[in-house]
Amino acid sequence: MKYQVDNKSTELRTEHCQTTKQVLISLNDLPLISQTDISYPKVPQSRNIQKLQCINCSKVSNTKLKYKNGKGTYMLILLFIVFIITIPLAIIVYFLKMFKDVQHYCSECGALIGTKHFLIG
């Protein structure tokens, strides 16, 4: 098969490799190699489960999440108490996951990868 692309001939040939077909594309007898390297972050970017590269075992896996009260939680509780919003509302903030820091752990080795902080970062 021959195709014309920008006045250059592109040749498409197929070779059989066991049961699958490999398709090689060449442009003027120079092979085009397309390889995408996917890099995963090493620091948590969200409060949800995400694929991260572990700094301990260097594997890429979905993280396990643990919720801990952090500085942002205590600052919000303090603001509620100072502005006399109500103490029961301040206590609710202490127990809800959405107001806590999220710690991301490697699902392979269990090492702490990083923490996504509530309100602070």
NUDREN-546302 format. One record per residue (C-alpha): residue in three letters; x, y, z. Coordinates in nm, 4 decimals. Example, Ala and Ser with C-alpha at 12.3 -4.5 7.8 and 13.67 -1.06 7.14 Angstrom:
<pts>
PT, residuo, x, y, z
PT, ALA, 1.2300, -0.4500, 0.7800
PT, SER, 1.3670, -0.1060, 0.7140
</pts>
This chain:
<pts>
PT, residuo, x, y, z
PT, MET, 0.0000, 0.0000, 0.0000
PT, LYS, 0.1267, 0.3462, -0.0832
PT, TYR, -0.0085, 0.6773, 0.0389
PT, GLN, 0.0824, 1.0327, -0.0521
PT, VAL, 0.1440, 1.2591, 0.2464
PT, ASP, 0.2898, 1.6058, 0.1832
PT, ASN, 0.4390, 1.4900, -0.1469
PT, LYS, 0.6338, 1.2161, 0.0302
PT, SER, 0.5506, 0.8533, -0.0092
PT, THR, 0.4531, 0.6695, 0.3038
PT, GLU, 0.4689, 0.2953, 0.3012
PT, LEU, 0.2548, 0.0849, 0.5305
PT, ARG, 0.3534, -0.2747, 0.5823
PT, THR, 0.2353, -0.5382, 0.8226
PT, GLU, 0.4271, -0.8222, 0.9781
PT, HIS, 0.2816, -1.1156, 1.1653
PT, CYS, 0.4085, -1.1744, 1.5158
PT, GLN, 0.2678, -1.4990, 1.6526
PT, THR, -0.1073, -1.4321, 1.6657
PT, THR, -0.1084, -1.0521, 1.6568
PT, LYS, -0.0259, -0.8114, 1.3783
PT, GLN, 0.2386, -0.5458, 1.4171
PT, VAL, 0.1995, -0.2423, 1.1948
PT, LEU, 0.5156, -0.0552, 1.1023
PT, ILE, 0.4964, 0.2840, 0.9342
PT, SER, 0.7963, 0.4217, 0.7533
PT, LEU, 0.8458, 0.7621, 0.5942
PT, ASN, 1.1146, 0.7603, 0.3264
PT, ASP, 1.2554, 0.4392, 0.4759
PT, LEU, 1.2947, 0.5936, 0.8231
PT, PRO, 1.0853, 0.4207, 1.0880
PT, LEU, 0.8559, 0.6419, 1.2907
PT, ILE, 0.8571, 0.5441, 1.6534
PT, SER, 0.5811, 0.6771, 1.8708
PT, GLN, 0.6219, 0.6023, 2.2358
PT, THR, 0.4442, 0.7866, 2.5124
PT, ASP, 0.6010, 0.7930, 2.8545
PT, ILE, 0.3347, 0.8521, 3.1145
PT, SER, 0.4702, 1.0190, 3.4229
PT, TYR, 0.2680, 0.9998, 3.7411
PT, PRO, 0.2909, 1.2626, 4.0124
PT, LYS, 0.4763, 1.1816, 4.3317
PT, VAL, 0.2715, 1.4283, 4.5380
PT, PRO, -0.1075, 1.4058, 4.5903
PT, GLN, -0.3006, 1.6571, 4.3803
PT, SER, -0.6534, 1.5836, 4.5039
PT, ARG, -0.8544, 1.4557, 4.7974
PT, ASN, -0.9630, 1.1454, 4.6003
PT, ILE, -0.7956, 0.8138, 4.5195
PT, GLN, -0.5399, 0.8675, 4.2448
PT, LYS, -0.2508, 0.6935, 4.0732
PT, LEU, 0.0757, 0.8053, 4.2273
PT, GLN, 0.4324, 0.6841, 4.2069
PT, CYS, 0.5500, 0.5673, 4.5471
PT, ILE, 0.8718, 0.7265, 4.6686
PT, ASN, 0.9515, 0.4149, 4.8717
PT, CYS, 0.9012, 0.1250, 4.6258
PT, SER, 0.8846, 0.3299, 4.2979
PT, LYS, 0.5685, 0.1462, 4.1867
PT, VAL, 0.2680, 0.3246, 4.0381
PT, SER, -0.0579, 0.2292, 4.2069
PT, ASN, -0.3879, 0.3663, 4.3317
PT, THR, -0.3504, 0.5177, 4.6748
PT, LYS, -0.5258, 0.4206, 4.9958
PT, LEU, -0.6757, 0.7133, 5.1846
PT, LYS, -0.6783, 0.7923, 5.5551
PT, TYR, -0.8443, 1.1004, 5.7010
PT, LYS, -0.6812, 1.2932, 5.9863
PT, ASN, -0.7735, 1.6183, 6.1584
PT, GLY, -0.5232, 1.8856, 6.0658
PT, LYS, -0.4545, 2.2557, 6.1092
PT, GLY, -0.7347, 2.3542, 5.8711
PT, THR, -0.9902, 2.1572, 6.0727
PT, TYR, -0.8835, 2.3160, 6.3996
PT, MET, -0.8795, 2.6655, 6.2442
PT, LEU, -1.2375, 2.6190, 6.1213
PT, ILE, -1.3522, 2.4939, 6.4632
PT, LEU, -1.1841, 2.7929, 6.6273
PT, LEU, -1.3553, 3.0329, 6.3845
PT, PHE, -1.6944, 2.8781, 6.4591
PT, ILE, -1.6386, 2.9115, 6.8341
PT, VAL, -1.4984, 3.2680, 6.8134
PT, PHE, -1.7869, 3.3941, 6.6008
PT, ILE, -2.0324, 3.2095, 6.8279
PT, ILE, -2.1874, 3.0138, 6.5415
PT, THR, -2.2580, 2.7260, 6.7805
PT, ILE, -2.0452, 2.4722, 6.9533
PT, PRO, -2.2439, 2.1724, 6.8176
PT, LEU, -2.1672, 2.2881, 6.4622
PT, ALA, -1.7994, 2.3156, 6.5543
PT, ILE, -1.8089, 1.9603, 6.6897
PT, ILE, -1.9684, 1.8329, 6.3656
PT, VAL, -1.6749, 1.9818, 6.1717
PT, TYR, -1.4416, 1.7685, 6.3829
PT, PHE, -1.6074, 1.4428, 6.2703
PT, LEU, -1.6828, 1.5038, 5.8979
PT, LYS, -1.4307, 1.3684, 5.6432
PT, MET, -1.4689, 1.6681, 5.4134
PT, PHE, -1.2980, 1.8921, 5.6731
PT, LYS, -1.0022, 1.6604, 5.7383
PT, ASP, -0.6595, 1.6247, 5.5785
PT, VAL, -0.6300, 1.3298, 5.3396
PT, GLN, -0.3209, 1.1119, 5.3682
PT, HIS, -0.2314, 0.9069, 5.0588
PT, TYR, -0.0655, 0.5695, 5.1249
PT, CYS, 0.0899, 0.3313, 4.8703
PT, SER, -0.1342, 0.0284, 4.8165
PT, GLU, 0.1715, -0.1904, 4.7462
PT, CYS, 0.4077, -0.1205, 5.0380
PT, GLY, 0.1910, 0.0919, 5.2697
PT, ALA, 0.4291, 0.3896, 5.2839
PT, LEU, 0.2935, 0.7430, 5.3255
PT, ILE, 0.3232, 0.9166, 4.9869
PT, GLY, 0.1886, 1.2559, 5.0881
PT, THR, -0.0904, 1.4574, 5.2455
PT, LYS, -0.3487, 1.6849, 5.0844
PT, HIS, -0.4357, 1.9428, 5.3493
PT, PHE, -0.7793, 2.0932, 5.4093
PT, LEU, -0.7831, 2.4746, 5.3656
PT, ILE, -0.4060, 2.5119, 5.3908
PT, GLY, -0.2799, 2.3398, 5.0791
</pts>
